[in-house]
Amino acid sequence: MNDHVGIEEWETQFSNALTQRSVTGMIDALESPATTHVGTANAQVERNAIKTIERHFESEPDALFLTALEMYRSSNPTAEEVGAQLLALCHEV
């Protein structure tokens, strides 16, 4: 992770956006810990985001699917990766 956002601050920002069901806020949160050499968040941040979203929507598969689709369709590389992983999970359900 770069120096812009610490992990605790990222988790807070992401969790707040998730609680508000703000996909834009989640995408903004994913943008903040992007690494400078590839422009995406590190794998641990992506895994945390996927697990957090999956747990949040575990009893709402339709909401999970719509959130995943919106993230996948975004222009943010990290959100696209997270969205693709979530869509794969939706397909398995």
Backbone bond lengths (Angstrom), bond angles and torsions (degrees), N, CA, C in turn:
res aa  C-N    CA-C-N  psi(-1)  N-CA   C-N-CA  omega(-1)  CA-C   N-CA-C  phi
1 M - - - 1.455 - - 1.508 109.79 -
2 N 1.307 115.46 150.29 1.445 118.05 178.11 1.522 110.32 -85.66
3 D 1.315 115.80 -173.92 1.460 120.28 -175.34 1.526 113.44 -84.58
4 H 1.322 118.78 -3.75 1.461 120.42 -174.92 1.525 113.33 -66.25
5 V 1.306 117.47 -44.20 1.457 120.86 -174.48 1.527 109.55 -139.22
6 G 1.327 116.53 129.01 1.452 120.56 175.07 1.508 110.00 -76.76
7 I 1.328 116.01 162.75 1.468 120.98 -176.40 1.520 111.85 -61.45
8 E 1.325 118.41 -40.07 1.471 119.88 179.90 1.513 111.22 -65.79
9 E 1.316 116.79 -41.40 1.468 120.46 178.72 1.531 110.15 -65.68
10 W 1.345 116.50 -40.49 1.459 119.96 177.66 1.519 110.44 -61.40
11 E 1.338 117.06 -47.51 1.461 120.96 -178.95 1.523 111.50 -59.76
12 T 1.325 117.08 -40.64 1.463 121.25 179.04 1.520 110.84 -64.79
13 Q 1.327 115.61 -47.70 1.470 120.53 -179.74 1.530 110.26 -61.52
14 F 1.319 116.97 -44.27 1.461 121.13 -178.89 1.525 111.23 -66.37
15 S 1.337 116.66 -45.28 1.469 121.12 -179.77 1.523 112.02 -62.59
16 N 1.324 116.51 -40.68 1.465 119.79 177.83 1.524 110.87 -62.14
17 A 1.320 116.80 -44.09 1.466 120.50 179.14 1.530 110.82 -64.13
18 L 1.325 116.33 -40.18 1.458 120.61 179.48 1.524 111.19 -65.07
19 T 1.306 116.70 -43.90 1.464 121.22 178.62 1.525 110.72 -59.92
20 Q 1.329 116.29 -36.84 1.468 121.10 178.66 1.530 111.89 -83.65
21 R 1.337 115.76 -1.91 1.469 122.37 -176.88 1.523 111.69 56.27
22 S 1.321 114.35 38.39 1.453 121.43 179.00 1.530 109.46 -97.67
23 V 1.320 115.80 100.19 1.464 119.50 179.28 1.523 109.54 -64.51
24 T 1.318 117.21 -37.88 1.458 120.53 177.27 1.525 110.52 -60.05
25 G 1.316 117.07 -41.80 1.462 121.05 177.76 1.514 111.87 -65.15
26 M 1.334 117.13 -39.24 1.468 120.34 177.12 1.523 110.51 -64.35
27 I 1.327 116.18 -41.70 1.467 120.52 178.95 1.526 109.87 -63.98
28 D 1.322 116.89 -43.86 1.466 120.22 177.08 1.523 111.15 -59.38
29 A 1.328 116.64 -40.75 1.460 120.55 178.70 1.529 110.63 -64.83
30 L 1.313 117.50 -39.48 1.457 120.89 179.08 1.521 111.78 -68.67
31 E 1.317 116.67 -26.84 1.451 121.35 179.59 1.526 111.69 -71.01
32 S 1.320 116.74 -33.98 1.458 120.20 -173.34 1.524 114.67 -65.30
33 P 1.346 121.41 -36.58 1.463 118.29 178.94 1.528 113.85 -92.07
34 A 1.332 118.13 19.65 1.463 120.53 -177.73 1.525 110.93 -61.39
35 T 1.309 115.42 139.07 1.452 120.09 177.91 1.517 109.31 -78.00
36 T 1.302 116.02 152.22 1.457 119.54 -175.58 1.526 113.05 -75.20
37 H 1.327 119.17 -28.27 1.459 119.01 -174.80 1.525 113.91 -81.57
38 V 1.298 119.42 -26.14 1.470 119.92 178.97 1.518 113.41 -122.99
39 G 1.305 118.23 -11.50 1.457 120.94 176.84 1.508 115.14 78.83
40 T 1.333 117.89 11.51 1.455 120.94 176.66 1.520 109.05 -125.02
41 A 1.311 115.83 160.50 1.464 120.48 177.70 1.528 108.92 -68.49
42 N 1.322 115.76 156.68 1.464 117.88 -179.88 1.525 110.15 -69.08
43 A 1.314 115.12 165.16 1.464 121.10 -173.90 1.524 112.31 -60.04
44 Q 1.321 117.95 -35.82 1.465 120.92 -179.87 1.532 111.25 -63.75
45 V 1.314 116.69 -41.46 1.467 121.00 177.90 1.526 109.27 -63.21
46 E 1.329 116.91 -44.07 1.464 120.17 179.00 1.529 110.94 -61.80
47 R 1.334 117.20 -45.83 1.471 120.11 178.94 1.521 111.24 -61.28
48 N 1.325 116.63 -42.27 1.476 120.25 178.03 1.525 110.63 -61.60
49 A 1.320 116.81 -43.26 1.462 120.62 179.84 1.526 110.65 -62.15
50 I 1.323 116.88 -45.03 1.466 121.10 -179.01 1.526 110.55 -62.01
51 K 1.330 116.74 -48.31 1.469 120.45 -179.29 1.524 111.48 -63.31
52 T 1.326 116.43 -40.46 1.466 120.67 -178.98 1.525 110.78 -65.42
53 I 1.323 116.84 -45.02 1.464 120.79 179.02 1.526 110.17 -65.21
54 E 1.318 116.11 -43.98 1.466 120.15 -179.06 1.529 110.92 -60.25
55 R 1.326 117.59 -44.31 1.468 120.95 178.64 1.529 111.14 -65.25
56 H 1.320 116.35 -41.19 1.464 120.43 -177.21 1.530 111.49 -61.87
57 F 1.316 116.14 -38.30 1.463 120.74 -175.55 1.534 113.14 -105.53
58 E 1.339 118.17 18.99 1.462 119.75 -174.07 1.528 113.66 -59.30
59 S 1.314 118.39 -28.60 1.465 120.19 178.67 1.536 112.13 -100.75
60 E 1.332 116.14 8.06 1.465 121.62 -179.85 1.525 110.34 -132.51
61 P 1.318 118.60 72.46 1.463 120.34 -175.83 1.531 113.87 -60.25
62 D 1.321 117.81 -32.56 1.471 119.46 178.85 1.519 111.15 -67.23
63 A 1.327 116.56 -41.02 1.470 120.79 178.31 1.524 110.38 -66.86
64 L 1.328 116.77 -37.86 1.465 120.52 176.59 1.520 109.88 -61.57
65 F 1.319 116.57 -46.56 1.464 120.81 -179.81 1.525 111.25 -60.17
66 L 1.328 117.30 -47.03 1.468 120.55 -178.50 1.524 111.69 -64.94
67 T 1.321 116.97 -38.16 1.465 120.96 177.45 1.525 109.69 -65.41
68 A 1.325 116.60 -45.85 1.466 121.38 178.98 1.521 111.04 -60.10
69 L 1.309 116.43 -43.82 1.463 121.15 -179.08 1.528 111.16 -63.69
70 E 1.329 116.33 -43.57 1.468 119.73 179.53 1.530 110.69 -64.56
71 M 1.316 117.10 -39.80 1.462 119.79 178.38 1.523 110.32 -66.44
72 Y 1.321 116.91 -42.73 1.455 121.11 -179.80 1.528 111.44 -62.05
73 R 1.303 117.01 -36.24 1.466 121.80 -177.87 1.531 113.51 -81.89
74 S 1.325 117.30 -4.63 1.460 120.21 -179.07 1.527 109.89 -71.39
75 S 1.308 115.25 170.89 1.464 119.65 177.89 1.529 111.72 -97.48
76 N 1.321 117.18 9.92 1.456 121.98 179.00 1.526 109.19 -93.24
77 P 1.337 118.66 121.04 1.469 120.73 -176.08 1.531 113.66 -57.90
78 T 1.316 117.86 -39.60 1.466 120.40 179.87 1.519 110.35 -67.57
79 A 1.325 117.26 -44.89 1.459 121.12 179.56 1.524 110.65 -63.12
80 E 1.332 116.95 -37.24 1.459 120.39 176.90 1.526 110.80 -61.55
81 E 1.342 116.46 -43.52 1.466 120.34 179.10 1.528 111.13 -64.90
82 V 1.321 116.88 -44.21 1.464 121.23 178.74 1.530 109.50 -63.22
83 G 1.323 116.60 -45.19 1.450 120.83 179.02 1.521 112.42 -60.18
84 A 1.318 117.14 -41.43 1.466 120.76 179.02 1.520 111.21 -63.60
85 Q 1.330 117.25 -42.18 1.456 120.78 178.19 1.525 110.96 -63.87
86 L 1.321 115.84 -41.59 1.461 119.78 179.62 1.536 111.46 -66.98
87 L 1.324 116.49 -38.89 1.468 119.21 177.38 1.520 111.01 -62.67
88 A 1.333 116.59 -37.79 1.461 120.19 176.18 1.526 110.32 -62.57
89 L 1.328 117.54 -40.61 1.462 121.05 177.36 1.516 110.94 -64.94
90 C 1.329 116.75 -38.50 1.475 120.55 178.66 1.527 110.58 -63.85
91 H 1.293 116.09 -36.40 1.457 120.27 -179.39 1.523 111.30 -67.13
92 E 1.335 115.54 -34.23 1.462 120.36 179.72 1.520 112.59 -70.28
93 V 1.341 117.40 -27.64 1.461 122.11 -176.67 1.452 110.62 -74.20
